[in-house]
Amino acid sequence: PVERIYRDVRVCQIYEGTSDVQKIIIQRALA
């Protein structure tokens, strides 16, 4: 179970990172 939780956390961190990059790209496109 610990490995599963760690894996889920990593996926969430990766997803958050990509979403942050997308936000920056969108802001630059709108600017």
C-alpha positions in Angstrom: 0.0 0.0 0.0 2.9 2.4 0.8 4.2 2.0 -2.8 0.8 2.7 -4.2 0.4 5.9 -2.1 3.9 7.1 -3.1 3.1 6.4 -6.8 -0.2 8.4 -6.5 1.7 11.3 -5.0 4.3 11.3 -7.7 1.5 11.3 -10.4 -0.2 14.2 -8.6 3.1 16.1 -8.5 3.8 15.5 -12.2 0.2 16.5 -13.1 0.5 19.7 -11.0 3.8 20.5 -12.7 2.4 20.1 -16.2 -0.7 22.2 -15.3 1.6 24.9 -14.0 3.5 24.9 -17.3 0.2 25.0 -19.3 -0.9 28.0 -17.2 2.3 29.9 -18.0 1.9 29.0 -21.7 -1.7 30.2 -21.7 -0.7 33.5 -19.9 2.0 34.1 -22.5 -0.4 33.4 -25.3 -3.0 35.8 -23.9 -0.4 38.5 -23.1 
